[in-house]
Amino acid sequence: MSDSLKINLTILPDEGLHLTFSEGAKWFKGCFSATELPEFSLLKVDVTCLVTRSGDTIYIRGEMAAQISQACDRCLEPATVPISGEFAYTLVPEKAETADDLELTAQELETIYYRGDFIDLAPIICEQIVLQAPMKILCTEDCKGLCPHCGANLNNGSCKCQSTVVDDRLAVLKKFRVKN
């Protein structure tokens, strides 16, 4: 991981610290263990943010723009999708009782706790990438997907399957009649 994303709070300027950085796939994979990697891969992320302080409270505000890649959810062809978003975090020093199982208020749910004199922005940026990634990734909005019978990619042309094929489990419904 990039050491440029670790902020030394003891030398944080009064006017705040403006950061601009770009990272790629290797950095993103380093944010996760092998068992928790997201389904998509990151091609590139560009981030600009401002880190300010008020007493022991640290504020992080910024913007993120990235490109992610994954197989299309309809046709399984490679798809690249741009994502972007703004983010804001409030960080406060960790207290002894925050480690215990306490019921958190709504305000505490929006707060991150830090320990020591350094804050690592990498987990925050990785979290934003995952949060901004769409649930369904498509190569194009009008992707036709795969034929459910032969598996042909319908974006490349039609297949020779009959469109009147009925699932055997539903065939008995063809005989069903309602009397008026």
C-alpha beads as a LAMMPS data file, in Angstrom:
LAMMPS data file: protein, C-alpha beads

180 atoms
179 bonds

1 atom types
1 bond types

-500.0 500.0 xlo xhi
-500.0 500.0 ylo yhi
-500.0 500.0 zlo zhi

Masses

1 110.0

Atoms # bond

1 1 1 0.000 0.000 0.000
2 1 1 1.017 3.520 -0.613
3 1 1 2.608 5.293 2.350
4 1 1 1.428 8.606 0.830
5 1 1 -2.050 7.769 2.167
6 1 1 -0.877 7.729 5.775
7 1 1 -1.391 11.118 7.422
8 1 1 0.784 12.193 10.364
9 1 1 -1.619 14.120 12.600
10 1 1 1.168 15.751 14.619
11 1 1 2.270 17.800 11.591
12 1 1 -1.162 18.456 10.065
13 1 1 -1.184 22.174 9.047
14 1 1 -3.798 24.506 10.563
15 1 1 -5.233 25.243 7.100
16 1 1 -5.573 21.504 6.429
17 1 1 -3.853 19.172 4.039
18 1 1 -4.901 18.973 0.371
19 1 1 -4.205 15.558 -1.152
20 1 1 -4.436 14.420 -4.757
21 1 1 -3.454 10.906 -5.702
22 1 1 -4.043 8.096 -8.183
23 1 1 -3.839 4.385 -7.490
24 1 1 -4.388 1.194 -9.449
25 1 1 -5.355 -2.471 -9.218
26 1 1 -2.389 -3.666 -7.132
27 1 1 -3.043 -1.053 -4.452
28 1 1 -6.777 -1.878 -4.362
29 1 1 -6.150 -5.616 -3.947
30 1 1 -3.837 -4.809 -1.033
31 1 1 -6.808 -3.324 0.864
32 1 1 -8.462 -6.756 1.149
33 1 1 -7.585 -10.254 2.207
34 1 1 -7.741 -12.940 -0.489
35 1 1 -11.095 -14.196 0.829
36 1 1 -12.848 -10.819 0.867
37 1 1 -11.937 -9.390 -2.556
38 1 1 -14.876 -7.717 -4.345
39 1 1 -16.230 -9.285 -7.540
40 1 1 -14.968 -6.376 -9.650
41 1 1 -11.417 -5.213 -10.231
42 1 1 -10.243 -1.623 -10.049
43 1 1 -8.452 -0.222 -13.070
44 1 1 -7.681 3.230 -11.662
45 1 1 -8.899 5.643 -9.005
46 1 1 -8.236 9.389 -8.782
47 1 1 -8.901 11.076 -5.443
48 1 1 -8.755 14.655 -4.210
49 1 1 -9.453 15.388 -0.570
50 1 1 -8.951 17.872 2.236
51 1 1 -7.970 16.695 5.725
52 1 1 -8.614 19.240 8.490
53 1 1 -8.603 19.148 12.258
54 1 1 -10.504 20.785 15.095
55 1 1 -8.925 19.751 18.372
56 1 1 -8.756 15.960 18.296
57 1 1 -11.492 15.652 15.673
58 1 1 -10.329 15.045 12.102
59 1 1 -12.508 15.848 9.080
60 1 1 -11.942 14.297 5.671
61 1 1 -13.866 15.584 2.640
62 1 1 -13.154 14.617 -0.917
63 1 1 -14.101 13.336 -4.338
64 1 1 -13.319 10.035 -5.988
65 1 1 -13.467 8.988 -9.658
66 1 1 -12.613 5.440 -10.684
67 1 1 -12.947 2.835 -13.390
68 1 1 -13.866 -0.710 -12.471
69 1 1 -13.966 -3.858 -14.580
70 1 1 -16.090 -6.995 -14.292
71 1 1 -17.874 -9.494 -16.516
72 1 1 -21.222 -8.120 -17.749
73 1 1 -24.064 -9.510 -15.642
74 1 1 -26.081 -10.352 -18.791
75 1 1 -23.638 -11.531 -21.476
76 1 1 -20.470 -12.258 -19.429
77 1 1 -18.298 -10.131 -21.770
78 1 1 -15.746 -7.824 -20.071
79 1 1 -17.308 -4.503 -19.032
80 1 1 -15.635 -1.318 -17.795
81 1 1 -17.750 1.111 -15.765
82 1 1 -16.879 4.592 -14.476
83 1 1 -17.893 5.390 -10.887
84 1 1 -17.565 8.579 -8.889
85 1 1 -18.764 10.244 -5.739
86 1 1 -18.113 12.654 -2.927
87 1 1 -17.345 11.539 0.609
88 1 1 -17.067 13.015 4.093
89 1 1 -15.794 11.372 7.260
90 1 1 -15.415 12.495 10.855
91 1 1 -12.696 10.774 12.879
92 1 1 -12.381 11.008 16.653
93 1 1 -9.865 9.426 19.047
94 1 1 -10.775 5.927 20.179
95 1 1 -11.933 5.664 23.786
96 1 1 -11.658 2.584 25.959
97 1 1 -15.419 2.003 25.925
98 1 1 -15.716 2.159 22.108
99 1 1 -14.113 -1.268 21.889
100 1 1 -16.901 -2.789 24.010
101 1 1 -20.301 -3.769 22.634
102 1 1 -22.233 -0.566 23.224
103 1 1 -25.379 0.632 21.512
104 1 1 -24.374 3.396 19.106
105 1 1 -26.364 6.543 18.384
106 1 1 -27.056 7.716 14.817
107 1 1 -24.268 10.301 15.105
108 1 1 -21.783 7.672 16.303
109 1 1 -22.580 5.491 13.289
110 1 1 -21.186 8.253 11.043
111 1 1 -17.978 8.480 13.072
112 1 1 -14.724 6.578 12.613
113 1 1 -12.392 6.072 15.550
114 1 1 -8.627 6.396 15.229
115 1 1 -5.744 5.503 17.515
116 1 1 -2.316 7.113 17.653
117 1 1 -0.826 9.895 15.535
118 1 1 -1.434 8.429 12.073
119 1 1 -4.534 7.965 9.914
120 1 1 -4.465 5.677 6.889
121 1 1 -6.746 6.929 4.105
122 1 1 -6.447 3.675 2.108
123 1 1 -9.308 1.826 3.905
124 1 1 -11.519 4.919 3.584
125 1 1 -10.918 5.211 -0.177
126 1 1 -11.356 1.450 -0.695
127 1 1 -14.650 1.625 1.198
128 1 1 -15.832 4.451 -1.063
129 1 1 -14.956 2.476 -4.201
130 1 1 -16.964 -0.516 -2.969
131 1 1 -19.893 1.703 -1.924
132 1 1 -20.007 3.493 -5.299
133 1 1 -19.794 0.302 -7.391
134 1 1 -23.163 -0.543 -8.986
135 1 1 -24.975 -3.724 -7.941
136 1 1 -25.377 -4.753 -11.584
137 1 1 -22.629 -4.130 -14.137
138 1 1 -23.600 -4.111 -17.813
139 1 1 -21.388 -3.772 -20.897
140 1 1 -24.098 -1.522 -22.436
141 1 1 -27.512 -0.423 -21.192
142 1 1 -29.232 -2.376 -23.991
143 1 1 -27.228 -5.601 -23.559
144 1 1 -29.352 -8.525 -24.789
145 1 1 -27.539 -11.137 -22.722
146 1 1 -27.243 -14.846 -23.484
147 1 1 -29.797 -17.198 -25.017
148 1 1 -31.222 -19.257 -22.136
149 1 1 -31.223 -22.397 -24.306
150 1 1 -27.949 -22.469 -26.277
151 1 1 -25.922 -19.780 -24.473
152 1 1 -25.218 -17.718 -27.608
153 1 1 -24.414 -14.052 -27.043
154 1 1 -27.508 -12.290 -28.433
155 1 1 -25.534 -9.042 -28.888
156 1 1 -23.641 -10.737 -31.744
157 1 1 -26.805 -11.862 -33.567
158 1 1 -29.749 -14.128 -33.077
159 1 1 -29.483 -17.850 -32.444
160 1 1 -31.350 -20.748 -34.048
161 1 1 -33.331 -21.641 -30.935
162 1 1 -37.104 -21.575 -31.155
163 1 1 -38.625 -18.749 -29.164
164 1 1 -41.712 -20.885 -28.542
165 1 1 -39.862 -23.419 -26.391
166 1 1 -41.829 -23.906 -23.182
167 1 1 -40.346 -25.092 -19.933
168 1 1 -41.559 -28.667 -19.299
169 1 1 -42.540 -27.724 -15.777
170 1 1 -45.015 -25.158 -17.135
171 1 1 -46.335 -27.189 -20.095
172 1 1 -49.400 -28.380 -18.142
173 1 1 -50.596 -24.782 -17.907
174 1 1 -51.250 -24.737 -21.696
175 1 1 -54.188 -27.078 -21.076
176 1 1 -55.558 -24.933 -18.267
177 1 1 -58.861 -23.223 -19.168
178 1 1 -61.024 -20.921 -17.083
179 1 1 -64.765 -21.203 -17.557
180 1 1 -66.759 -17.991 -17.378

Bonds

1 1 1 2
2 1 2 3
3 1 3 4
4 1 4 5
5 1 5 6
6 1 6 7
7 1 7 8
8 1 8 9
9 1 9 10
10 1 10 11
11 1 11 12
12 1 12 13
13 1 13 14
14 1 14 15
15 1 15 16
16 1 16 17
17 1 17 18
18 1 18 19
19 1 19 20
20 1 20 21
21 1 21 22
22 1 22 23
23 1 23 24
24 1 24 25
25 1 25 26
26 1 26 27
27 1 27 28
28 1 28 29
29 1 29 30
30 1 30 31
31 1 31 32
32 1 32 33
33 1 33 34
34 1 34 35
35 1 35 36
36 1 36 37
37 1 37 38
38 1 38 39
39 1 39 40
40 1 40 41
41 1 41 42
42 1 42 43
43 1 43 44
44 1 44 45
45 1 45 46
46 1 46 47
47 1 47 48
48 1 48 49
49 1 49 50
50 1 50 51
51 1 51 52
52 1 52 53
53 1 53 54
54 1 54 55
55 1 55 56
56 1 56 57
57 1 57 58
58 1 58 59
59 1 59 60
60 1 60 61
61 1 61 62
62 1 62 63
63 1 63 64
64 1 64 65
65 1 65 66
66 1 66 67
67 1 67 68
68 1 68 69
69 1 69 70
70 1 70 71
71 1 71 72
72 1 72 73
73 1 73 74
74 1 74 75
75 1 75 76
76 1 76 77
77 1 77 78
78 1 78 79
79 1 79 80
80 1 80 81
81 1 81 82
82 1 82 83
83 1 83 84
84 1 84 85
85 1 85 86
86 1 86 87
87 1 87 88
88 1 88 89
89 1 89 90
90 1 90 91
91 1 91 92
92 1 92 93
93 1 93 94
94 1 94 95
95 1 95 96
96 1 96 97
97 1 97 98
98 1 98 99
99 1 99 100
100 1 100 101
101 1 101 102
102 1 102 103
103 1 103 104
104 1 104 105
105 1 105 106
106 1 106 107
107 1 107 108
108 1 108 109
109 1 109 110
110 1 110 111
111 1 111 112
112 1 112 113
113 1 113 114
114 1 114 115
115 1 115 116
116 1 116 117
117 1 117 118
118 1 118 119
119 1 119 120
120 1 120 121
121 1 121 122
122 1 122 123
123 1 123 124
124 1 124 125
125 1 125 126
126 1 126 127
127 1 127 128
128 1 128 129
129 1 129 130
130 1 130 131
131 1 131 132
132 1 132 133
133 1 133 134
134 1 134 135
135 1 135 136
136 1 136 137
137 1 137 138
138 1 138 139
139 1 139 140
140 1 140 141
141 1 141 142
142 1 142 143
143 1 143 144
144 1 144 145
145 1 145 146
146 1 146 147
147 1 147 148
148 1 148 149
149 1 149 150
150 1 150 151
151 1 151 152
152 1 152 153
153 1 153 154
154 1 154 155
155 1 155 156
156 1 156 157
157 1 157 158
158 1 158 159
159 1 159 160
160 1 160 161
161 1 161 162
162 1 162 163
163 1 163 164
164 1 164 165
165 1 165 166
166 1 166 167
167 1 167 168
168 1 168 169
169 1 169 170
170 1 170 171
171 1 171 172
172 1 172 173
173 1 173 174
174 1 174 175
175 1 175 176
176 1 176 177
177 1 177 178
178 1 178 179
179 1 179 180
